[in-house]
């Protein structure tokens, strides 16, 4: 026997084991190169074999593997019929890499012999089926162009001295706090203050983008009724709003690909069902 034929028989054995596992028969072992005894004690070699009992009935399956480059003829099917007539309770299956002649298919149908094509997948096996999915994503987010904090001028004139206003950095009502560690709170009475940059991040993440074209700029103003920023050695300073200038920014597109990993295809030569078996034993396709 050629080495390629033996390798194909073991390949079929392994795929049958995956199918048995998928059918809930993990304890059943598909065996290679087994000798079966007939009713008279004679021995018959089969390429792949397994058996199990269910509901008191013994199920025995014998597979003849044909690593052919052309369609299997009915002579092979006839030999399998002969084996099933001399070995008790035996279900015969013929497996090949290409296909079966019409006469072989008719003979198998009439005598209850299974016919399967089992082989590694080819491109044409995927016709009409999804083999690969490519997902392209473009992440868009605001791009910060600048921001300002507006001081409550009447409140500042009433509660801060001119020196305090100078220390705060107020200039025409704008609080200059770009690189400061100042704290901010929306209401001095309720809740602890948070760092200014944390609050700015919250505002930044809430910016609207849908109305903007790519790279188009916009300005959004967030108003406050009772909000303050605090400075070291100064009383809280009341503000009226945050103004953020931003643009719509798109990151470079990224593509993620998912491709089916298939170890073998199994096609029923009688009813045409096609199944795909991946290396982990998952079965998909018709009836999978």
Secondary structure, DSSP 8 states (H G I E B T S, - for coil): --HHHHHHHHHHHHHHHHHHHHTT-TT---EEEEEEE-TTS-EEEEEEEEEEEETTEEEEEEEEEE--SS-B-HHHHHHHHHHHHHSTTEEEEEEESS-B-HHHHHHHHHHT-EEEEEE---GGGGTTS--EEEEEE--EEEEEEEEEEEE-HHHHHHHS-HHHHHHHTEETTEE--TT---EEES-SSSS--EEHHHHHHHHHHT---TT--TT-EEEEEEEEEEEEEE-TTS--EEEEEEEEEEEEEE---EEEEEE---SEEEEETTT--EEEE-TT--EEETT-
